[in-house]
Amino acid sequence: MIVLLLAKSIELFENLCQYECDYHFYDLHNDYDCESVTLKDDVLFINFKQEANGNSLSLIFSDVELKQFEFFNVNNSKTLTIDNVYRGRVEIDGELEECLGEKGYFYLEFYEGQRLEFWAKSVGIEEKK
């Protein structure tokens, strides 16, 4: 199942780590470990595994334009804990912008300090049991 939300429809600063979608509550911070982050053909995959039952899911962003990428100390841990992911604002030519055409600006931060900033058109969740 993939549920897509257009970036513009996501409330500004709403934390997507804890999110209800199609009558299912996802707590990516407390219930899942991030196993990998992959950017392929302008699609960003953040892959998670639930330690309690082994279920996996991916947070998928489409039409991604990466703006900031800070990853370090990843060799010290097999998994990462997502801390925050939200649509926010970014300064462009002295103005705060939240959308660029159909894309929204997203911030993704991990508890261990790694972070990404990027433009994306939509976000979805794909579950694998």
Backbone as XML, in Angstrom:
<?xml version="1.0"?>
<chain id="A" units="angstrom">
  <residue number="1" name="MET">
    <atom name="N" x="0.847" y="-1.183" z="0.000"/>
    <atom name="CA" x="0.000" y="0.000" z="0.000"/>
    <atom name="C" x="0.888" y="1.240" z="0.000"/>
  </residue>
  <residue number="2" name="ILE">
    <atom name="N" x="0.615" y="2.144" z="-0.900"/>
    <atom name="CA" x="1.313" y="3.425" z="-0.919"/>
    <atom name="C" x="0.266" y="4.523" z="-0.793"/>
  </residue>
  <residue number="3" name="VAL">
    <atom name="N" x="0.434" y="5.366" z="0.202"/>
    <atom name="CA" x="-0.465" y="6.489" z="0.396"/>
    <atom name="C" x="0.327" y="7.749" z="0.083"/>
  </residue>
  <residue number="4" name="LEU">
    <atom name="N" x="-0.117" y="8.500" z="-0.905"/>
    <atom name="CA" x="0.603" y="9.708" z="-1.297"/>
    <atom name="C" x="-0.099" y="10.956" z="-0.786"/>
  </residue>
  <residue number="5" name="LEU">
    <atom name="N" x="0.684" y="11.828" z="-0.225"/>
    <atom name="CA" x="0.214" y="13.146" z="0.174"/>
    <atom name="C" x="0.998" y="14.156" z="-0.644"/>
  </residue>
  <residue number="6" name="LEU">
    <atom name="N" x="0.301" y="15.052" z="-1.311"/>
    <atom name="CA" x="0.998" y="16.113" z="-2.018"/>
    <atom name="C" x="1.628" y="17.049" z="-1.004"/>
  </residue>
  <residue number="7" name="ALA">
    <atom name="N" x="2.824" y="17.502" z="-1.294"/>
    <atom name="CA" x="3.572" y="18.337" z="-0.352"/>
    <atom name="C" x="2.763" y="19.545" z="0.108"/>
  </residue>
  <residue number="8" name="LYS">
    <atom name="N" x="2.080" y="20.188" z="-0.809"/>
    <atom name="CA" x="1.317" y="21.389" z="-0.456"/>
    <atom name="C" x="0.156" y="21.093" z="0.498"/>
  </residue>
  <residue number="9" name="SER">
    <atom name="N" x="-0.303" y="19.839" z="0.544"/>
    <atom name="CA" x="-1.433" y="19.494" z="1.414"/>
    <atom name="C" x="-0.998" y="19.162" z="2.839"/>
  </residue>
  <residue number="10" name="ILE">
    <atom name="N" x="0.303" y="19.023" z="3.067"/>
    <atom name="CA" x="0.812" y="18.702" z="4.398"/>
    <atom name="C" x="0.923" y="19.994" z="5.195"/>
  </residue>
  <residue number="11" name="GLU">
    <atom name="N" x="0.355" y="19.971" z="6.388"/>
    <atom name="CA" x="0.369" y="21.150" z="7.238"/>
    <atom name="C" x="1.812" y="21.561" z="7.548"/>
  </residue>
  <residue number="12" name="LEU">
    <atom name="N" x="2.074" y="22.848" z="7.471"/>
    <atom name="CA" x="3.393" y="23.391" z="7.752"/>
    <atom name="C" x="3.834" y="23.016" z="9.169"/>
  </residue>
  <residue number="13" name="PHE">
    <atom name="N" x="5.031" y="22.502" z="9.315"/>
    <atom name="CA" x="5.682" y="22.126" z="10.577"/>
    <atom name="C" x="5.051" y="20.916" z="11.267"/>
  </residue>
  <residue number="14" name="GLU">
    <atom name="N" x="4.126" y="20.212" z="10.622"/>
    <atom name="CA" x="3.557" y="18.996" z="11.203"/>
    <atom name="C" x="4.594" y="17.880" z="11.142"/>
  </residue>
  <residue number="15" name="ASN">
    <atom name="N" x="4.871" y="17.266" z="12.303"/>
    <atom name="CA" x="5.871" y="16.210" z="12.370"/>
    <atom name="C" x="5.294" y="14.930" z="11.778"/>
  </residue>
  <residue number="16" name="LEU">
    <atom name="N" x="5.885" y="14.463" z="10.679"/>
    <atom name="CA" x="5.407" y="13.254" z="10.010"/>
    <atom name="C" x="5.952" y="11.974" z="10.645"/>
  </residue>
  <residue number="17" name="CYS">
    <atom name="N" x="6.761" y="12.089" z="11.708"/>
    <atom name="CA" x="7.271" y="10.897" z="12.400"/>
    <atom name="C" x="6.154" y="10.181" z="13.143"/>
  </residue>
  <residue number="18" name="GLN">
    <atom name="N" x="5.189" y="10.934" z="13.595"/>
    <atom name="CA" x="4.015" y="10.374" z="14.247"/>
    <atom name="C" x="2.823" y="10.887" z="13.457"/>
  </residue>
  <residue number="19" name="TYR">
    <atom name="N" x="2.229" y="9.966" z="12.692"/>
    <atom name="CA" x="1.249" y="10.394" z="11.705"/>
    <atom name="C" x="0.162" y="9.343" z="11.547"/>
  </residue>
  <residue number="20" name="GLU">
    <atom name="N" x="-1.078" y="9.792" z="11.428"/>
    <atom name="CA" x="-2.182" y="8.884" z="11.160"/>
    <atom name="C" x="-2.544" y="8.974" z="9.694"/>
  </residue>
  <residue number="21" name="CYS">
    <atom name="N" x="-2.573" y="7.820" z="9.049"/>
    <atom name="CA" x="-2.856" y="7.766" z="7.625"/>
    <atom name="C" x="-3.712" y="6.533" z="7.352"/>
  </residue>
  <residue number="22" name="ASP">
    <atom name="N" x="-4.827" y="6.705" z="6.689"/>
    <atom name="CA" x="-5.744" y="5.594" z="6.396"/>
    <atom name="C" x="-6.073" y="4.785" z="7.652"/>
  </residue>
  <residue number="23" name="TYR">
    <atom name="N" x="-6.397" y="5.480" z="8.734"/>
    <atom name="CA" x="-6.807" y="4.861" z="10.006"/>
    <atom name="C" x="-5.710" y="4.017" z="10.641"/>
  </residue>
  <residue number="24" name="HIS">
    <atom name="N" x="-4.462" y="4.282" z="10.290"/>
    <atom name="CA" x="-3.337" y="3.574" z="10.880"/>
    <atom name="C" x="-2.367" y="4.613" z="11.429"/>
  </residue>
  <residue number="25" name="PHE">
    <atom name="N" x="-1.977" y="4.463" z="12.701"/>
    <atom name="CA" x="-1.051" y="5.391" z="13.339"/>
    <atom name="C" x="0.375" y="4.861" z="13.214"/>
  </residue>
  <residue number="26" name="TYR">
    <atom name="N" x="1.255" y="5.681" z="12.675"/>
    <atom name="CA" x="2.673" y="5.341" z="12.528"/>
    <atom name="C" x="3.480" y="6.175" z="13.512"/>
  </residue>
  <residue number="27" name="ASP">
    <atom name="N" x="4.328" y="5.522" z="14.277"/>
    <atom name="CA" x="5.252" y="6.210" z="15.169"/>
    <atom name="C" x="6.664" y="5.795" z="14.771"/>
  </residue>
  <residue number="28" name="LEU">
    <atom name="N" x="7.201" y="6.501" z="13.796"/>
    <atom name="CA" x="8.508" y="6.140" z="13.242"/>
    <atom name="C" x="9.637" y="6.390" z="14.231"/>
  </residue>
  <residue number="29" name="HIS">
    <atom name="N" x="9.435" y="7.292" z="15.181"/>
    <atom name="CA" x="10.475" y="7.599" z="16.166"/>
    <atom name="C" x="10.594" y="6.490" z="17.219"/>
  </residue>
  <residue number="30" name="ASN">
    <atom name="N" x="9.469" y="6.047" z="17.759"/>
    <atom name="CA" x="9.487" y="5.098" z="18.870"/>
    <atom name="C" x="9.371" y="3.634" z="18.456"/>
  </residue>
  <residue number="31" name="ASP">
    <atom name="N" x="8.697" y="3.355" z="17.356"/>
    <atom name="CA" x="8.392" y="1.969" z="16.999"/>
    <atom name="C" x="9.270" y="1.391" z="15.897"/>
  </residue>
  <residue number="32" name="TYR">
    <atom name="N" x="10.049" y="2.221" z="15.210"/>
    <atom name="CA" x="10.824" y="1.754" z="14.060"/>
    <atom name="C" x="12.264" y="2.249" z="14.143"/>
  </residue>
  <residue number="33" name="ASP">
    <atom name="N" x="13.175" y="1.460" z="13.566"/>
    <atom name="CA" x="14.566" y="1.870" z="13.386"/>
    <atom name="C" x="14.786" y="2.139" z="11.911"/>
  </residue>
  <residue number="34" name="CYS">
    <atom name="N" x="15.510" y="3.203" z="11.596"/>
    <atom name="CA" x="15.846" y="3.498" z="10.209"/>
    <atom name="C" x="17.041" y="2.638" z="9.822"/>
  </residue>
  <residue number="35" name="GLU">
    <atom name="N" x="16.853" y="1.851" z="8.767"/>
    <atom name="CA" x="17.919" y="0.960" z="8.312"/>
    <atom name="C" x="18.709" y="1.521" z="7.143"/>
  </residue>
  <residue number="36" name="SER">
    <atom name="N" x="18.073" y="2.370" z="6.323"/>
    <atom name="CA" x="18.807" y="2.949" z="5.193"/>
    <atom name="C" x="18.081" y="4.162" z="4.644"/>
  </residue>
  <residue number="37" name="VAL">
    <atom name="N" x="18.863" y="5.000" z="3.975"/>
    <atom name="CA" x="18.355" y="6.177" z="3.263"/>
    <atom name="C" x="18.948" y="6.098" z="1.867"/>
  </residue>
  <residue number="38" name="THR">
    <atom name="N" x="18.068" y="6.095" z="0.850"/>
    <atom name="CA" x="18.515" y="5.930" z="-0.525"/>
    <atom name="C" x="17.851" y="6.968" z="-1.413"/>
  </residue>
  <residue number="39" name="LEU">
    <atom name="N" x="18.643" y="7.607" z="-2.268"/>
    <atom name="CA" x="18.118" y="8.519" z="-3.281"/>
    <atom name="C" x="18.388" y="7.877" z="-4.636"/>
  </residue>
  <residue number="40" name="LYS">
    <atom name="N" x="17.306" y="7.579" z="-5.388"/>
    <atom name="CA" x="17.457" y="6.947" z="-6.691"/>
    <atom name="C" x="16.447" y="7.561" z="-7.652"/>
  </residue>
  <residue number="41" name="ASP">
    <atom name="N" x="16.949" y="8.100" z="-8.763"/>
    <atom name="CA" x="16.096" y="8.689" z="-9.798"/>
    <atom name="C" x="15.127" y="9.716" z="-9.221"/>
  </residue>
  <residue number="42" name="ASP">
    <atom name="N" x="15.630" y="10.616" z="-8.390"/>
    <atom name="CA" x="14.847" y="11.686" z="-7.770"/>
    <atom name="C" x="13.769" y="11.188" z="-6.818"/>
  </residue>
  <residue number="43" name="VAL">
    <atom name="N" x="13.900" y="9.960" z="-6.336"/>
    <atom name="CA" x="12.989" y="9.416" z="-5.326"/>
    <atom name="C" x="13.820" y="9.076" z="-4.095"/>
  </residue>
  <residue number="44" name="LEU">
    <atom name="N" x="13.390" y="9.603" z="-2.938"/>
    <atom name="CA" x="14.089" y="9.384" z="-1.678"/>
    <atom name="C" x="13.333" y="8.330" z="-0.873"/>
  </residue>
  <residue number="45" name="PHE">
    <atom name="N" x="14.041" y="7.259" z="-0.520"/>
    <atom name="CA" x="13.481" y="6.166" z="0.269"/>
    <atom name="C" x="14.124" y="6.196" z="1.648"/>
  </residue>
  <residue number="46" name="ILE">
    <atom name="N" x="13.319" y="6.303" z="2.703"/>
    <atom name="CA" x="13.799" y="6.144" z="4.064"/>
    <atom name="C" x="13.180" y="4.846" z="4.557"/>
  </residue>
  <residue number="47" name="ASN">
    <atom name="N" x="14.013" y="3.835" z="4.752"/>
    <atom name="CA" x="13.547" y="2.481" z="5.038"/>
    <atom name="C" x="13.654" y="2.169" z="6.530"/>
  </residue>
  <residue number="48" name="PHE">
    <atom name="N" x="12.551" y="1.662" z="7.079"/>
    <atom name="CA" x="12.443" y="1.385" z="8.503"/>
    <atom name="C" x="12.091" y="-0.075" z="8.753"/>
  </residue>
  <residue number="49" name="LYS">
    <atom name="N" x="12.483" y="-0.547" z="9.938"/>
    <atom name="CA" x="12.098" y="-1.892" z="10.371"/>
    <atom name="C" x="11.612" y="-1.795" z="11.812"/>
  </residue>
  <residue number="50" name="GLN">
    <atom name="N" x="10.524" y="-2.492" z="12.076"/>
    <atom name="CA" x="9.952" y="-2.523" z="13.417"/>
    <atom name="C" x="10.555" y="-3.713" z="14.149"/>
  </residue>
  <residue number="51" name="GLU">
    <atom name="N" x="11.319" y="-3.435" z="15.193"/>
    <atom name="CA" x="12.018" y="-4.494" z="15.894"/>
    <atom name="C" x="11.057" y="-5.484" z="16.551"/>
  </residue>
  <residue number="52" name="ALA">
    <atom name="N" x="9.919" y="-5.010" z="17.026"/>
    <atom name="CA" x="8.977" y="-5.860" z="17.756"/>
    <atom name="C" x="8.445" y="-7.014" z="16.912"/>
  </residue>
  <residue number="53" name="ASN">
    <atom name="N" x="8.136" y="-6.765" z="15.633"/>
    <atom name="CA" x="7.522" y="-7.820" z="14.815"/>
    <atom name="C" x="8.196" y="-8.029" z="13.460"/>
  </residue>
  <residue number="54" name="GLY">
    <atom name="N" x="9.231" y="-7.261" z="13.169"/>
    <atom name="CA" x="9.965" y="-7.438" z="11.921"/>
    <atom name="C" x="9.336" y="-6.789" z="10.704"/>
  </residue>
  <residue number="55" name="ASN">
    <atom name="N" x="8.201" y="-6.101" z="10.880"/>
    <atom name="CA" x="7.575" y="-5.417" z="9.749"/>
    <atom name="C" x="8.473" y="-4.287" z="9.262"/>
  </residue>
  <residue number="56" name="SER">
    <atom name="N" x="8.423" y="-4.046" z="7.959"/>
    <atom name="CA" x="9.207" y="-2.971" z="7.358"/>
    <atom name="C" x="8.281" y="-1.986" z="6.679"/>
  </residue>
  <residue number="57" name="LEU">
    <atom name="N" x="8.740" y="-0.771" z="6.584"/>
    <atom name="CA" x="8.019" y="0.229" z="5.805"/>
    <atom name="C" x="9.003" y="1.242" z="5.271"/>
  </residue>
  <residue number="58" name="SER">
    <atom name="N" x="8.585" y="1.920" z="4.231"/>
    <atom name="CA" x="9.407" y="2.966" z="3.623"/>
    <atom name="C" x="8.614" y="4.254" z="3.565"/>
  </residue>
  <residue number="59" name="LEU">
    <atom name="N" x="9.258" y="5.329" z="3.922"/>
    <atom name="CA" x="8.743" y="6.674" z="3.703"/>
    <atom name="C" x="9.350" y="7.090" z="2.371"/>
  </residue>
  <residue number="60" name="ILE">
    <atom name="N" x="8.498" y="7.445" z="1.394"/>
    <atom name="CA" x="8.968" y="7.674" z="0.037"/>
    <atom name="C" x="8.604" y="9.099" z="-0.395"/>
  </residue>
  <residue number="61" name="PHE">
    <atom name="N" x="9.615" y="9.870" z="-0.772"/>
    <atom name="CA" x="9.418" y="11.228" z="-1.267"/>
    <atom name="C" x="9.688" y="11.244" z="-2.764"/>
  </residue>
  <residue number="62" name="SER">
    <atom name="N" x="8.804" y="11.877" z="-3.530"/>
    <atom name="CA" x="8.959" y="11.898" z="-4.987"/>
    <atom name="C" x="9.463" y="13.247" z="-5.479"/>
  </residue>
  <residue number="63" name="ASP">
    <atom name="N" x="10.076" y="13.209" z="-6.649"/>
    <atom name="CA" x="10.559" y="14.408" z="-7.340"/>
    <atom name="C" x="11.449" y="15.245" z="-6.412"/>
  </residue>
  <residue number="64" name="VAL">
    <atom name="N" x="12.442" y="14.593" z="-5.827"/>
    <atom name="CA" x="13.286" y="15.187" z="-4.789"/>
    <atom name="C" x="14.441" y="15.977" z="-5.392"/>
  </residue>
  <residue number="65" name="GLU">
    <atom name="N" x="14.673" y="17.127" z="-4.812"/>
    <atom name="CA" x="15.846" y="17.951" z="-5.109"/>
    <atom name="C" x="16.566" y="18.182" z="-3.783"/>
  </residue>
  <residue number="66" name="LEU">
    <atom name="N" x="17.648" y="17.454" z="-3.568"/>
    <atom name="CA" x="18.398" y="17.497" z="-2.318"/>
    <atom name="C" x="19.129" y="18.825" z="-2.191"/>
  </residue>
  <residue number="67" name="LYS">
    <atom name="N" x="19.000" y="19.478" z="-1.034"/>
    <atom name="CA" x="19.654" y="20.772" z="-0.808"/>
    <atom name="C" x="20.733" y="20.707" z="0.270"/>
  </residue>
  <residue number="68" name="GLN">
    <atom name="N" x="20.553" y="19.865" z="1.269"/>
    <atom name="CA" x="21.539" y="19.741" z="2.333"/>
    <atom name="C" x="21.588" y="18.290" z="2.775"/>
  </residue>
  <residue number="69" name="PHE">
    <atom name="N" x="22.799" y="17.789" z="2.995"/>
    <atom name="CA" x="23.000" y="16.388" z="3.348"/>
    <atom name="C" x="24.123" y="16.328" z="4.362"/>
  </residue>
  <residue number="70" name="GLU">
    <atom name="N" x="23.808" y="15.982" z="5.607"/>
    <atom name="CA" x="24.817" y="15.864" z="6.662"/>
    <atom name="C" x="24.701" y="14.487" z="7.297"/>
  </residue>
  <residue number="71" name="PHE">
    <atom name="N" x="25.605" y="13.599" z="6.944"/>
    <atom name="CA" x="25.636" y="12.267" z="7.527"/>
    <atom name="C" x="27.042" y="12.018" z="8.041"/>
  </residue>
  <residue number="72" name="PHE">
    <atom name="N" x="27.137" y="11.601" z="9.291"/>
    <atom name="CA" x="28.412" y="11.308" z="9.918"/>
    <atom name="C" x="28.172" y="10.288" z="11.020"/>
  </residue>
  <residue number="73" name="ASN">
    <atom name="N" x="29.202" y="9.639" z="11.485"/>
    <atom name="CA" x="29.133" y="8.644" z="12.557"/>
    <atom name="C" x="28.187" y="7.486" z="12.255"/>
  </residue>
  <residue number="74" name="VAL">
    <atom name="N" x="27.861" y="7.237" z="11.001"/>
    <atom name="CA" x="26.945" y="6.141" z="10.688"/>
    <atom name="C" x="27.602" y="4.781" z="10.856"/>
  </residue>
  <residue number="75" name="ASN">
    <atom name="N" x="28.916" y="4.718" z="10.870"/>
    <atom name="CA" x="29.606" y="3.445" z="11.095"/>
    <atom name="C" x="29.487" y="2.983" z="12.544"/>
  </residue>
  <residue number="76" name="ASN">
    <atom name="N" x="29.149" y="3.909" z="13.445"/>
    <atom name="CA" x="29.041" y="3.577" z="14.863"/>
    <atom name="C" x="27.730" y="2.880" z="15.211"/>
  </residue>
  <residue number="77" name="SER">
    <atom name="N" x="26.765" y="2.839" z="14.280"/>
    <atom name="CA" x="25.458" y="2.281" z="14.588"/>
    <atom name="C" x="24.886" y="1.570" z="13.367"/>
  </residue>
  <residue number="78" name="LYS">
    <atom name="N" x="24.203" y="0.454" z="13.603"/>
    <atom name="CA" x="23.563" y="-0.280" z="12.512"/>
    <atom name="C" x="22.270" y="0.406" z="12.068"/>
  </residue>
  <residue number="79" name="THR">
    <atom name="N" x="21.621" y="1.097" z="12.998"/>
    <atom name="CA" x="20.355" y="1.767" z="12.690"/>
    <atom name="C" x="20.389" y="3.192" z="13.221"/>
  </residue>
  <residue number="80" name="LEU">
    <atom name="N" x="19.480" y="3.998" z="12.721"/>
    <atom name="CA" x="19.313" y="5.369" z="13.180"/>
    <atom name="C" x="17.876" y="5.543" z="13.673"/>
  </residue>
  <residue number="81" name="THR">
    <atom name="N" x="17.669" y="6.533" z="14.529"/>
    <atom name="CA" x="16.342" y="6.852" z="15.026"/>
    <atom name="C" x="15.913" y="8.173" z="14.426"/>
  </residue>
  <residue number="82" name="ILE">
    <atom name="N" x="14.810" y="8.150" z="13.674"/>
    <atom name="CA" x="14.316" y="9.382" z="13.089"/>
    <atom name="C" x="13.749" y="10.243" z="14.211"/>
  </residue>
  <residue number="83" name="ASP">
    <atom name="N" x="14.080" y="11.510" z="14.199"/>
    <atom name="CA" x="13.650" y="12.418" z="15.256"/>
    <atom name="C" x="12.549" y="13.350" z="14.771"/>
  </residue>
  <residue number="84" name="ASN">
    <atom name="N" x="12.667" y="13.797" z="13.533"/>
    <atom name="CA" x="11.753" y="14.812" z="13.037"/>
    <atom name="C" x="11.748" y="14.785" z="11.521"/>
  </residue>
  <residue number="85" name="VAL">
    <atom name="N" x="10.589" y="14.880" z="10.924"/>
    <atom name="CA" x="10.480" y="15.107" z="9.482"/>
    <atom name="C" x="9.231" y="15.960" z="9.283"/>
  </residue>
  <residue number="86" name="TYR">
    <atom name="N" x="9.423" y="17.102" z="8.642"/>
    <atom name="CA" x="8.307" y="18.031" z="8.490"/>
    <atom name="C" x="8.519" y="18.919" z="7.269"/>
  </residue>
  <residue number="87" name="ARG">
    <atom name="N" x="7.410" y="19.495" z="6.801"/>
    <atom name="CA" x="7.478" y="20.490" z="5.738"/>
    <atom name="C" x="7.632" y="21.845" z="6.411"/>
  </residue>
  <residue number="88" name="GLY">
    <atom name="N" x="8.654" y="22.585" z="5.990"/>
    <atom name="CA" x="8.932" y="23.867" z="6.617"/>
    <atom name="C" x="9.166" y="24.958" z="5.590"/>
  </residue>
  <residue number="89" name="ARG">
    <atom name="N" x="9.904" y="25.940" z="6.007"/>
    <atom name="CA" x="10.235" y="27.083" z="5.154"/>
    <atom name="C" x="11.740" y="27.182" z="5.016"/>
  </residue>
  <residue number="90" name="VAL">
    <atom name="N" x="12.166" y="27.819" z="3.916"/>
    <atom name="CA" x="13.581" y="28.048" z="3.673"/>
    <atom name="C" x="13.742" y="29.463" z="3.118"/>
  </residue>
  <residue number="91" name="GLU">
    <atom name="N" x="14.864" y="30.087" z="3.424"/>
    <atom name="CA" x="15.106" y="31.437" z="2.934"/>
    <atom name="C" x="15.694" y="31.389" z="1.526"/>
  </residue>
  <residue number="92" name="ILE">
    <atom name="N" x="15.055" y="32.097" z="0.606"/>
    <atom name="CA" x="15.526" y="32.237" z="-0.768"/>
    <atom name="C" x="15.497" y="33.714" z="-1.109"/>
  </residue>
  <residue number="93" name="ASP">
    <atom name="N" x="16.662" y="34.278" z="-1.426"/>
    <atom name="CA" x="16.790" y="35.695" z="-1.770"/>
    <atom name="C" x="16.141" y="36.597" z="-0.720"/>
  </residue>
  <residue number="94" name="GLY">
    <atom name="N" x="16.365" y="36.265" z="0.555"/>
    <atom name="CA" x="15.874" y="37.091" z="1.650"/>
    <atom name="C" x="14.398" y="36.888" z="1.998"/>
  </residue>
  <residue number="95" name="GLU">
    <atom name="N" x="13.723" y="35.992" z="1.316"/>
    <atom name="CA" x="12.300" y="35.722" z="1.576"/>
    <atom name="C" x="12.132" y="34.291" z="2.079"/>
  </residue>
  <residue number="96" name="LEU">
    <atom name="N" x="11.224" y="34.094" z="3.036"/>
    <atom name="CA" x="10.907" y="32.746" z="3.488"/>
    <atom name="C" x="9.911" y="32.118" z="2.526"/>
  </residue>
  <residue number="97" name="GLU">
    <atom name="N" x="10.292" y="30.970" z="1.989"/>
    <atom name="CA" x="9.438" y="30.253" z="1.028"/>
    <atom name="C" x="9.109" y="28.881" z="1.591"/>
  </residue>
  <residue number="98" name="GLU">
    <atom name="N" x="7.871" y="28.437" z="1.413"/>
    <atom name="CA" x="7.493" y="27.090" z="1.841"/>
    <atom name="C" x="7.198" y="26.183" z="0.660"/>
  </residue>
  <residue number="99" name="CYS">
    <atom name="N" x="6.942" y="26.763" z="-0.514"/>
    <atom name="CA" x="6.678" y="25.972" z="-1.710"/>
    <atom name="C" x="7.422" y="26.567" z="-2.897"/>
  </residue>
  <residue number="100" name="LEU">
    <atom name="N" x="7.795" y="25.686" z="-3.798"/>
    <atom name="CA" x="8.432" y="26.073" z="-5.049"/>
    <atom name="C" x="7.686" y="25.299" z="-6.128"/>
  </residue>
  <residue number="101" name="GLY">
    <atom name="N" x="6.753" y="25.968" z="-6.787"/>
    <atom name="CA" x="5.860" y="25.260" z="-7.698"/>
    <atom name="C" x="5.003" y="24.305" z="-6.894"/>
  </residue>
  <residue number="102" name="GLU">
    <atom name="N" x="5.041" y="23.024" z="-7.241"/>
    <atom name="CA" x="4.264" y="22.014" z="-6.513"/>
    <atom name="C" x="5.060" y="21.337" z="-5.411"/>
  </residue>
  <residue number="103" name="LYS">
    <atom name="N" x="6.312" y="21.735" z="-5.238"/>
    <atom name="CA" x="7.176" y="21.100" z="-4.244"/>
    <atom name="C" x="7.141" y="21.857" z="-2.920"/>
  </residue>
  <residue number="104" name="GLY">
    <atom name="N" x="7.267" y="21.076" z="-1.826"/>
    <atom name="CA" x="7.417" y="21.638" z="-0.496"/>
    <atom name="C" x="8.837" y="21.409" z="-0.027"/>
  </residue>
  <residue number="105" name="TYR">
    <atom name="N" x="9.264" y="22.213" z="0.952"/>
    <atom name="CA" x="10.615" y="22.082" z="1.498"/>
    <atom name="C" x="10.543" y="21.245" z="2.768"/>
  </residue>
  <residue number="106" name="PHE">
    <atom name="N" x="11.334" y="20.171" z="2.820"/>
    <atom name="CA" x="11.282" y="19.237" z="3.937"/>
    <atom name="C" x="12.598" y="19.211" z="4.712"/>
  </residue>
  <residue number="107" name="TYR">
    <atom name="N" x="12.451" y="19.011" z="6.012"/>
    <atom name="CA" x="13.569" y="18.816" z="6.926"/>
    <atom name="C" x="13.433" y="17.413" z="7.506"/>
  </residue>
  <residue number="108" name="LEU">
    <atom name="N" x="14.503" y="16.644" z="7.472"/>
    <atom name="CA" x="14.519" y="15.309" z="8.041"/>
    <atom name="C" x="15.723" y="15.231" z="8.967"/>
  </residue>
  <residue number="109" name="GLU">
    <atom name="N" x="15.476" y="14.938" z="10.237"/>
    <atom name="CA" x="16.545" y="14.932" z="11.237"/>
    <atom name="C" x="16.527" y="13.620" z="12.008"/>
  </residue>
  <residue number="110" name="PHE">
    <atom name="N" x="17.721" y="13.110" z="12.291"/>
    <atom name="CA" x="17.863" y="11.895" z="13.076"/>
    <atom name="C" x="18.375" y="12.241" z="14.461"/>
  </residue>
  <residue number="111" name="TYR">
    <atom name="N" x="17.993" y="11.438" z="15.425"/>
    <atom name="CA" x="18.391" y="11.616" z="16.819"/>
    <atom name="C" x="19.914" y="11.659" z="16.958"/>
  </residue>
  <residue number="112" name="GLU">
    <atom name="N" x="20.610" y="10.885" z="16.131"/>
    <atom name="CA" x="22.070" y="10.787" z="16.206"/>
    <atom name="C" x="22.780" y="11.990" z="15.568"/>
  </residue>
  <residue number="113" name="GLY">
    <atom name="N" x="22.035" y="12.933" z="14.971"/>
    <atom name="CA" x="22.614" y="14.172" z="14.447"/>
    <atom name="C" x="22.608" y="14.315" z="12.939"/>
  </residue>
  <residue number="114" name="GLN">
    <atom name="N" x="22.364" y="13.254" z="12.206"/>
    <atom name="CA" x="22.343" y="13.335" z="10.749"/>
    <atom name="C" x="21.077" y="14.100" z="10.317"/>
  </residue>
  <residue number="115" name="ARG">
    <atom name="N" x="21.177" y="14.746" z="9.135"/>
    <atom name="CA" x="20.013" y="15.505" z="8.661"/>
    <atom name="C" x="20.046" y="15.713" z="7.160"/>
  </residue>
  <residue number="116" name="LEU">
    <atom name="N" x="18.860" y="15.916" z="6.612"/>
    <atom name="CA" x="18.669" y="16.207" z="5.190"/>
    <atom name="C" x="17.704" y="17.374" z="5.064"/>
  </residue>
  <residue number="117" name="GLU">
    <atom name="N" x="17.897" y="18.158" z="4.015"/>
    <atom name="CA" x="16.930" y="19.171" z="3.618"/>
    <atom name="C" x="16.723" y="19.004" z="2.124"/>
  </residue>
  <residue number="118" name="PHE">
    <atom name="N" x="15.451" y="19.080" z="1.691"/>
    <atom name="CA" x="15.170" y="18.821" z="0.285"/>
    <atom name="C" x="13.791" y="19.341" z="-0.112"/>
  </residue>
  <residue number="119" name="TRP">
    <atom name="N" x="13.651" y="19.573" z="-1.413"/>
    <atom name="CA" x="12.354" y="19.860" z="-2.015"/>
    <atom name="C" x="11.763" y="18.528" z="-2.466"/>
  </residue>
  <residue number="120" name="ALA">
    <atom name="N" x="10.460" y="18.360" z="-2.312"/>
    <atom name="CA" x="9.793" y="17.151" z="-2.795"/>
    <atom name="C" x="8.350" y="17.489" z="-3.164"/>
  </residue>
  <residue number="121" name="LYS">
    <atom name="N" x="7.826" y="16.735" z="-4.111"/>
    <atom name="CA" x="6.463" y="16.957" z="-4.584"/>
    <atom name="C" x="5.424" y="16.216" z="-3.749"/>
  </residue>
  <residue number="122" name="SER">
    <atom name="N" x="5.777" y="15.004" z="-3.290"/>
    <atom name="CA" x="4.816" y="14.223" z="-2.503"/>
    <atom name="C" x="5.552" y="13.272" z="-1.574"/>
  </residue>
  <residue number="123" name="VAL">
    <atom name="N" x="4.797" y="12.719" z="-0.632"/>
    <atom name="CA" x="5.333" y="11.726" z="0.296"/>
    <atom name="C" x="4.326" y="10.584" z="0.411"/>
  </residue>
  <residue number="124" name="GLY">
    <atom name="N" x="4.860" y="9.372" z="0.516"/>
    <atom name="CA" x="4.004" y="8.192" z="0.674"/>
    <atom name="C" x="4.619" y="7.217" z="1.642"/>
  </residue>
  <residue number="125" name="ILE">
    <atom name="N" x="3.816" y="6.234" z="2.027"/>
    <atom name="CA" x="4.272" y="5.168" z="2.916"/>
    <atom name="C" x="3.972" y="3.841" z="2.238"/>
  </residue>
  <residue number="126" name="GLU">
    <atom name="N" x="4.973" y="2.972" z="2.213"/>
    <atom name="CA" x="4.777" y="1.642" z="1.670"/>
    <atom name="C" x="5.127" y="0.638" z="2.760"/>
  </residue>
  <residue number="127" name="GLU">
    <atom name="N" x="4.145" y="-0.203" z="3.118"/>
    <atom name="CA" x="4.355" y="-1.208" z="4.150"/>
    <atom name="C" x="4.739" y="-2.538" z="3.538"/>
  </residue>
  <residue number="128" name="LYS">
    <atom name="N" x="5.645" y="-3.243" z="4.219"/>
    <atom name="CA" x="6.046" y="-4.587" z="3.804"/>
    <atom name="C" x="5.968" y="-5.472" z="5.030"/>
  </residue>
  <residue number="129" name="LYS">
    <atom name="N" x="5.149" y="-6.475" z="4.972"/>
    <atom name="CA" x="4.993" y="-7.361" z="6.133"/>
    <atom name="C" x="5.677" y="-8.667" z="5.896"/>
  </residue>
</chain>
